[in-house]
Amino acid sequence: MRNITAIFIFLAIITLGNLSTAKAQSGQELVDICSMIAGEEATYLKDFQIKLDEAKTGEEPPTARFSVVLSKNTQYRFTTCNSKDYSGQAILKLFDNNRLLGTNFVVATGKTYPSFDFKCTSTGVYHIFVTFKEGDQGLAVAMLSFVKKL
Amino acid sequence: MSKYLIYILLPLFLLSACRSDKQKEKDFSQEFEVPDSVIYDGNLEISEQAMDEIVQNISSPVEIAALIKSLGVPYSNDYLATTDYVDSYNTSYKMALGLGIYGADLGYQNMYNKTGSVLDYISAIKTLADGIRVGQFFDFTTLKRLVTNNQNLDSLMYISVQNFNQMDRYLRENNRGNLSSLIVAGIWIESMYLLGGVVKESPSVELAEKIGEQKIILNNLMLLLKNYDRDPKFKDLIDDLGEIQSIYKNVTITYEKGEPEAVEEDGMLVIKQNDKQFIDISNGTMMQIIDKTAEIRNKIIHL
């Protein structure tokens, strides 16, 4: 009887251990969360899943880069969602060919916005750079959504 | 004794359930045998990384359909490609192009919440996606349920766009970027066809500009396709699209740079670009582009 109880406890511990590790947030979950944050008026277009290591001492933080075509007279929404399994908070910067157009992190106020809208007035290729604040390790999804024609 | 047996078997069952969850996460490429013919192993003119930078969001049926709808143009089934020939698409080249074409049509129908013929299109997409071994990313069952019950139509758009993105990502990550490029080309060609059909029925400055600005999009698409120009099928498509590109030489696009500004509106950060872009396209050039695109598109759907 004691042996059976011991086996039961042993197997139950392993089972519970497995169940807890299975709770890690997946990229798909983050996409769904991001879609909810973007709001009902935003139509999902693209998602970019970003996983970056912690920055090495004395080096620039790792950066993920993507390019998208955006259209004139269109309002887009960029939304970021961070995985709860990592400390990193995603900072998204939007560039045209040579200029920073906007970011979800405003240095002057120290405020990070979960999303920002971009009113595009020129059709072309734009570049998205994503890093994690203070070079932390992180997992995040950046989402591009269509809001409306202007 | 049977009571003790339950104590042992229950945790074992739970353990096996956890394991099967992990199996679901494994790489799909291990589950499906992909014929050599659909894996592109030729040398690429530009690196895969550079291609990743080019390919994103090149042609989005959502945006073009949204523009058409915002102008108050009524929905019409006449612009849609027939699904009658789907079963005769017997190569990965034809299937990938068809996938793009029907994807664009699905986006148009979704934008107008027209579910009448959506089932035909999602069935065609599922057939073609299975044909190039990416059917596992197209959630046909959920989409069919949404269409049949005529419910939660926003989800229909969300899931279908996301499924196309997943197919695209999977193809590019598995050395099959050639097929991904064809899907993008199919979406662009069908979106242009749609735009052209609408312009002929309901001309407007906005639509003419939209056709004109496609010069930029086509240039990016051609960069992508030219990477595979050693494949004779790709060469034909590039030659066809090259004819449209030649007509686009008559379209002039000029810019006036402005300073971007960030403002907060209702708690939302909004960035206004403030650049100006001028698109000069004559009616004659526009009609030439529309007719050429229709010719290429009709050739593709009757492949």
HADDOCK unambig.tbl for C-alpha pairs under 7 A between the chains (distance, minus, plus):
assign (segid A and resid 8 and name CA) (segid B and resid 7 and name CA) 6.02 0.50 0.50
assign (segid A and resid 8 and name CA) (segid B and resid 8 and name CA) 5.75 0.50 0.50
assign (segid A and resid 11 and name CA) (segid B and resid 11 and name CA) 5.89 0.50 0.50
assign (segid A and resid 12 and name CA) (segid B and resid 11 and name CA) 5.77 0.50 0.50
assign (segid A and resid 15 and name CA) (segid B and resid 11 and name CA) 6.39 0.50 0.50
assign (segid A and resid 15 and name CA) (segid B and resid 14 and name CA) 6.55 0.50 0.50
assign (segid A and resid 15 and name CA) (segid B and resid 15 and name CA) 5.53 0.50 0.50
assign (segid A and resid 18 and name CA) (segid B and resid 18 and name CA) 6.78 0.50 0.50
assign (segid A and resid 19 and name CA) (segid B and resid 18 and name CA) 6.95 0.50 0.50
assign (segid A and resid 44 and name CA) (segid B and resid 158 and name CA) 6.11 0.50 0.50
assign (segid A and resid 45 and name CA) (segid B and resid 161 and name CA) 6.80 0.50 0.50
assign (segid A and resid 46 and name CA) (segid B and resid 165 and name CA) 6.96 0.50 0.50
assign (segid A and resid 66 and name CA) (segid B and resid 53 and name CA) 5.45 0.50 0.50
assign (segid A and resid 67 and name CA) (segid B and resid 53 and name CA) 4.70 0.50 0.50
assign (segid A and resid 67 and name CA) (segid B and resid 54 and name CA) 6.18 0.50 0.50
assign (segid A and resid 67 and name CA) (segid B and resid 56 and name CA) 6.16 0.50 0.50
assign (segid A and resid 68 and name CA) (segid B and resid 56 and name CA) 4.97 0.50 0.50
assign (segid A and resid 68 and name CA) (segid B and resid 57 and name CA) 5.42 0.50 0.50
assign (segid A and resid 68 and name CA) (segid B and resid 58 and name CA) 6.93 0.50 0.50
assign (segid A and resid 69 and name CA) (segid B and resid 56 and name CA) 6.94 0.50 0.50
assign (segid A and resid 69 and name CA) (segid B and resid 57 and name CA) 5.61 0.50 0.50
assign (segid A and resid 69 and name CA) (segid B and resid 58 and name CA) 5.48 0.50 0.50
assign (segid A and resid 101 and name CA) (segid B and resid 260 and name CA) 5.98 0.50 0.50
assign (segid A and resid 102 and name CA) (segid B and resid 271 and name CA) 6.36 0.50 0.50
assign (segid A and resid 116 and name CA) (segid B and resid 268 and name CA) 6.32 0.50 0.50
assign (segid A and resid 116 and name CA) (segid B and resid 269 and name CA) 4.82 0.50 0.50
assign (segid A and resid 116 and name CA) (segid B and resid 270 and name CA) 5.64 0.50 0.50
assign (segid A and resid 117 and name CA) (segid B and resid 269 and name CA) 6.30 0.50 0.50
assign (segid A and resid 117 and name CA) (segid B and resid 270 and name CA) 4.61 0.50 0.50
assign (segid A and resid 117 and name CA) (segid B and resid 271 and name CA) 6.00 0.50 0.50
assign (segid A and resid 118 and name CA) (segid B and resid 270 and name CA) 5.94 0.50 0.50
assign (segid A and resid 118 and name CA) (segid B and resid 271 and name CA) 4.79 0.50 0.50
assign (segid A and resid 118 and name CA) (segid B and resid 272 and name CA) 6.10 0.50 0.50
assign (segid A and resid 119 and name CA) (segid B and resid 271 and name CA) 6.12 0.50 0.50
assign (segid A and resid 119 and name CA) (segid B and resid 272 and name CA) 4.94 0.50 0.50
assign (segid A and resid 119 and name CA) (segid B and resid 273 and name CA) 6.06 0.50 0.50
assign (segid A and resid 120 and name CA) (segid B and resid 272 and name CA) 6.98 0.50 0.50
assign (segid A and resid 120 and name CA) (segid B and resid 273 and name CA) 5.77 0.50 0.50
assign (segid A and resid 121 and name CA) (segid B and resid 273 and name CA) 6.11 0.50 0.50
assign (segid A and resid 121 and name CA) (segid B and resid 274 and name CA) 6.44 0.50 0.50
assign (segid A and resid 121 and name CA) (segid B and resid 275 and name CA) 5.83 0.50 0.50
assign (segid A and resid 121 and name CA) (segid B and resid 276 and name CA) 6.19 0.50 0.50
assign (segid A and resid 121 and name CA) (segid B and resid 277 and name CA) 6.95 0.50 0.50
assign (segid A and resid 122 and name CA) (segid B and resid 275 and name CA) 6.40 0.50 0.50
assign (segid A and resid 122 and name CA) (segid B and resid 276 and name CA) 6.38 0.50 0.50
assign (segid A and resid 122 and name CA) (segid B and resid 277 and name CA) 5.39 0.50 0.50
assign (segid A and resid 123 and name CA) (segid B and resid 213 and name CA) 6.76 0.50 0.50
assign (segid A and resid 124 and name CA) (segid B and resid 216 and name CA) 6.57 0.50 0.50
assign (segid A and resid 149 and name CA) (segid B and resid 67 and name CA) 6.38 0.50 0.50
